[in-house]
Every structure is written in C-alpha cells, then in structure tokens.
Amino acid sequence: MAIDKGVQKTLIIVVGVLLAIILAFSFFKYSFYSSTISSTGTAKIEVIPDMVSVYFNIDTKGSTADEASDKNSIIVDKMKTALLAVGINDNEIKTSNFNVYPNYDYSSSGQRITGYSASHSLKVEISVDEKNKIGSVIDAGIGAGAGVSYINFELNEDNQKRYKVEAIKIATEDARTKAEALAEGSGSRLGSLVSVSSNEWGYVPWLAASESSVKGSSGADIATSITPSEQEISASVTAVFRIR
C-alpha cells in the first residue's frame, strides 16, 4: 500500500528530529564525562562502644497457642522482675521478636499439628559505664528460665549518627584530595563539584560473646571475659568534579 507523501514527509521529519536528539545527547554525554574526574574517598575511625546488649531467648511449648504463650509470659515477667531488682530500668529491656507457631508431625498420611511453640527474644541494654551489672543481668535471665543468645558491643543511636557524619566527612575530604592529585597528574586543575554520593557506612554491632561461649558459665565469669575495646567503623564516598 502506498504511503501518502504528506505522511512520508512527516515521518522523515520525525526521524530527523529523533536522530538530532540522539546525536546531541551523545555529544553532551561525551563532553560531560570527558571534562570530569571521579574519585572514591574512604575513612576509618576507631571508636569505643558505649553499650553492651545482652540478648536472651525464651522458648516454651504447649498443646495450644495460648498455653505456649502463657508459659512464655510467666518466664518473661519473672525475668523482668529479677532484672529490675538488680538495677535495670524498664526502658532498658526491649522485645526484639515474639512469635507463636504450630509444630507439625509429618508422615505418609500428611501432616498434623502436635502442639505449639512460643519464642520471645529480649534485649537488655547496659551502659559500658555499668559493665559491672552484666553478670547480674545474665544470672537474672538464666535464673528465670531464659537462655543467652549472644552479647554485643554497640553504639547508641545518637553516637551512631555522630560517627556516621564524622566518617562521611572524612571520606569526602579524602575523595577531594585524591581528585586533586588525579587532576594535577593529568595536567589539569580541579574544578567545581558535579556530584557526590555515599556508598556505604560500615557499622555492625561487635560480637562480645556467643551462645556457645557462655553456655554453662556463670554471669560473673562471662562478665569478666567481656572487655570493651576500640572498634573500627568506615565510610566510602564517590565524588565527581569538573576539570579545567
């Protein structure tokens, strides 16, 4: 089928405009990136953790979901009472996770529910300045029927934010220093900043003791083996600068 001449002209114009846009974009992209320089800056700072967190697990079973949950609540209430008695404030005891789920027996005839389990994870936060409470906290939890999952050195939220800002600033300065060296080495001068982005900030709570290492030990023995030390946190930043 013949195409109308007017339609042909329109198609030619549209194709021409699209090609012009593509060529212009390619030229702009080439010009943009050929006159910029990219560098990645890193930072590592040493910090002392300000908090010790003891993570407990309370696991109970029952023939019904309510029975499993009620048994769990009894242990949790007993544990909280014991913790308050050794000087832990209520706001320092936090629930990390709570779950009630059925247990199944699988056989050739299918699956059937044999009972229910309740799992409660509690976190007790202790200031490093009150490290002497760790042993009493562990004994209070174990005495109530809970198990110790692990113990971490951590930073509180305010210090996480403060160190994050500090590390990113240092990493950004490092990115500029490297970019200046690259520009100088290539016979150019560093121009204005085009873009900057934070790639990562490396903070993960530091394991002080695992379940296997504390099993069978008294709170006093565990507390003696836990000594806060400087830990490393890091940041990475990528910056793009114009060069002249």
C-alpha positions as CSV (number, residue, x, y, z in Angstrom):
1,M,0.0,0.0,0.0
2,A,1.4,3.4,-1.0
3,I,2.1,5.9,1.8
4,D,0.8,9.4,1.4
5,K,3.5,11.9,0.5
6,G,2.5,14.1,3.4
7,V,2.8,11.2,5.8
8,Q,6.2,10.4,4.3
9,K,7.4,13.9,4.9
10,T,6.1,13.8,8.5
11,L,7.9,10.5,9.1
12,I,11.1,11.9,7.7
13,I,10.9,15.0,9.9
14,V,10.2,12.9,13.0
15,V,13.1,10.5,12.3
16,G,15.4,13.5,11.6
17,V,14.4,15.2,14.9
18,L,15.0,11.9,16.8
19,L,18.4,11.4,15.3
20,A,19.3,15.0,16.1
21,I,18.3,14.5,19.7
22,I,20.3,11.3,20.0
23,L,23.3,12.9,18.5
24,A,23.0,15.9,20.7
25,F,22.6,13.7,23.8
26,S,25.6,11.6,22.8
27,F,27.7,14.7,22.3
28,F,26.6,16.2,25.6
29,K,27.3,12.9,27.4
30,Y,30.8,12.7,25.8
31,S,31.6,16.3,26.6
32,F,30.3,16.0,30.1
33,Y,32.3,12.9,31.0
34,S,35.4,13.9,29.1
35,S,35.7,17.0,31.3
36,T,35.1,15.4,34.7
37,I,37.1,13.3,37.0
38,S,35.8,10.7,39.6
39,S,37.4,9.6,42.8
40,T,36.4,7.4,45.8
41,G,37.3,8.5,49.3
42,T,37.4,6.2,52.3
43,A,37.5,6.8,56.0
44,K,38.2,4.5,59.0
45,I,37.8,5.7,62.6
46,E,38.3,3.9,65.9
47,V,35.5,4.1,68.4
48,I,34.8,2.7,71.9
49,P,31.4,1.1,72.1
50,D,29.2,2.8,74.7
51,M,26.7,0.0,75.3
52,V,26.6,-3.7,76.0
53,S,23.5,-5.5,74.9
54,V,22.6,-9.0,76.2
55,Y,20.2,-10.9,74.0
56,F,18.0,-13.6,75.7
57,N,15.7,-16.2,74.1
58,I,12.7,-17.6,75.9
59,D,11.2,-20.7,74.2
60,T,8.1,-22.5,75.5
61,K,5.7,-25.2,74.3
62,G,2.1,-26.0,74.9
63,S,-0.8,-28.1,73.5
64,T,-2.5,-24.8,72.4
65,A,-1.1,-21.5,71.2
66,D,-2.5,-19.8,74.3
67,E,-0.8,-22.3,76.6
68,A,2.6,-21.8,74.9
69,S,2.2,-18.1,75.0
70,D,1.1,-18.0,78.7
71,K,4.1,-20.2,79.7
72,N,6.3,-17.8,77.9
73,S,4.8,-14.7,79.6
74,I,5.4,-16.2,83.0
75,I,9.1,-16.6,82.3
76,V,9.3,-13.1,80.8
77,D,7.5,-11.5,83.8
78,K,9.8,-13.4,86.2
79,M,12.8,-12.3,84.3
80,K,11.8,-8.6,84.2
81,T,11.1,-8.6,87.9
82,A,14.6,-10.1,88.5
83,L,16.2,-7.5,86.2
84,L,14.5,-4.6,87.9
85,A,15.8,-5.9,91.2
86,V,19.4,-5.7,90.0
87,G,19.1,-2.1,88.9
88,I,18.0,-2.4,85.2
89,N,15.4,0.2,84.2
90,D,12.3,-0.9,82.4
91,N,13.2,1.1,79.2
92,E,16.5,-0.9,79.0
93,I,14.5,-4.1,78.5
94,K,13.3,-4.4,74.9
95,T,11.5,-7.1,72.9
96,S,13.4,-7.9,69.7
97,N,10.9,-10.6,68.4
98,F,7.9,-12.6,69.5
99,N,6.4,-15.5,67.6
100,V,3.9,-18.3,68.3
101,Y,3.8,-21.1,65.7
102,P,2.4,-24.7,65.4
103,N,4.6,-27.8,65.5
104,Y,3.9,-30.4,62.9
105,D,4.4,-34.2,62.6
106,Y,4.9,-35.2,59.0
107,S,4.0,-38.7,58.0
108,S,2.9,-40.6,54.8
109,S,-0.7,-39.7,55.6
110,G,0.1,-36.0,55.7
111,Q,0.8,-33.5,58.4
112,R,-0.8,-32.9,61.8
113,I,-0.3,-30.3,64.5
114,T,1.3,-31.8,67.6
115,G,1.4,-28.6,69.6
116,Y,2.6,-25.0,69.7
117,S,5.8,-23.1,70.4
118,A,6.3,-19.6,71.6
119,S,9.5,-17.8,71.1
120,H,10.4,-14.5,72.7
121,S,13.6,-12.6,72.1
122,L,14.6,-9.9,74.7
123,K,17.4,-7.4,74.6
124,V,18.8,-5.8,77.7
125,E,20.9,-2.7,77.2
126,I,23.7,-1.8,79.7
127,S,25.9,1.2,79.5
128,V,29.6,0.4,79.3
129,D,30.0,2.5,82.4
130,E,27.8,0.0,84.2
131,K,29.6,-3.1,82.9
132,N,29.6,-4.5,86.5
133,K,25.8,-5.2,86.0
134,I,26.4,-7.7,83.2
135,G,26.9,-10.7,85.5
136,S,23.8,-9.9,87.5
137,V,21.8,-9.4,84.3
138,I,22.9,-12.8,82.9
139,D,22.1,-14.6,86.1
140,A,18.7,-12.9,86.4
141,G,17.8,-14.1,82.9
142,I,19.0,-17.6,83.3
143,G,17.5,-17.9,86.8
144,A,14.1,-17.0,85.3
145,G,14.4,-19.7,82.6
146,A,15.7,-17.7,79.7
147,G,18.8,-18.6,77.6
148,V,21.5,-16.2,76.5
149,S,21.7,-16.0,72.7
150,Y,24.7,-13.6,72.4
151,I,26.2,-10.5,73.8
152,N,27.1,-7.5,71.6
153,F,29.1,-4.3,72.0
154,E,27.1,-1.5,70.4
155,L,26.7,2.2,69.8
156,N,23.6,4.1,70.9
157,E,21.5,5.9,68.2
158,D,23.0,9.3,69.0
159,N,26.6,8.1,68.7
160,Q,25.7,6.1,65.5
161,K,24.6,9.3,63.9
162,R,27.6,11.3,65.2
163,Y,30.2,8.8,64.0
164,K,28.3,8.4,60.7
165,V,28.6,12.2,60.0
166,E,32.2,12.2,61.1
167,A,33.2,9.2,58.9
168,I,31.4,10.6,55.8
169,K,33.0,14.0,56.2
170,I,36.5,12.4,56.4
171,A,35.7,10.2,53.4
172,T,34.5,13.2,51.4
173,E,37.7,15.1,52.1
174,D,39.7,12.1,51.1
175,A,37.8,11.9,47.8
176,R,38.6,15.6,47.1
177,T,42.3,15.0,47.9
178,K,42.5,12.1,45.5
179,A,40.7,14.0,42.8
180,E,43.1,16.9,43.2
181,A,46.0,14.5,42.8
182,L,44.4,12.9,39.7
183,A,43.8,16.3,38.1
184,E,47.3,17.5,38.8
185,G,48.8,14.3,37.5
186,S,46.9,14.7,34.3
187,G,48.0,18.3,33.8
188,S,44.6,19.7,34.7
189,R,43.1,21.7,37.5
190,L,40.2,20.6,39.7
191,G,37.0,22.5,39.1
192,S,33.6,22.5,40.8
193,L,31.9,19.5,42.3
194,V,29.4,17.8,40.0
195,S,28.0,15.1,42.3
196,V,28.8,13.3,45.4
197,S,27.2,10.1,46.9
198,S,27.8,8.0,49.9
199,N,28.4,4.3,49.0
200,E,28.4,2.8,52.5
201,W,28.8,3.3,56.2
202,G,30.3,0.4,57.9
203,Y,28.8,-0.1,61.3
204,V,27.8,-3.5,62.6
205,P,27.5,-4.3,66.4
206,W,30.5,-6.2,67.6
207,L,30.0,-9.7,69.0
208,A,31.3,-9.9,72.5
209,A,30.2,-13.5,73.3
210,S,28.2,-16.2,71.5
211,E,25.7,-18.7,72.9
212,S,28.3,-21.5,72.8
213,S,30.9,-19.5,74.6
214,V,28.6,-18.5,77.5
215,K,26.8,-21.9,77.9
216,G,27.4,-23.4,81.3
217,S,29.2,-20.3,82.6
218,S,28.1,-18.1,85.5
219,G,27.2,-14.4,85.0
220,A,30.4,-13.4,86.9
221,D,32.6,-15.5,84.7
222,I,31.1,-14.2,81.5
223,A,31.3,-10.5,82.7
224,T,35.0,-10.9,83.5
225,S,35.7,-12.1,79.9
226,I,33.9,-9.1,78.3
227,T,36.2,-6.1,77.9
228,P,35.2,-3.2,75.6
229,S,38.0,-2.2,73.1
230,E,38.3,0.2,70.2
231,Q,36.5,-1.0,67.1
232,E,36.7,0.3,63.5
233,I,33.9,1.8,61.5
234,S,34.2,3.0,58.0
235,A,32.7,5.1,55.2
236,S,33.0,5.3,51.5
237,V,32.1,8.3,49.2
238,T,32.3,8.8,45.5
239,A,32.7,12.3,44.1
240,V,32.7,13.7,40.6
241,F,34.5,17.0,39.8
242,R,34.9,19.1,36.7
243,I,38.5,19.6,35.5
244,R,39.9,22.6,33.7
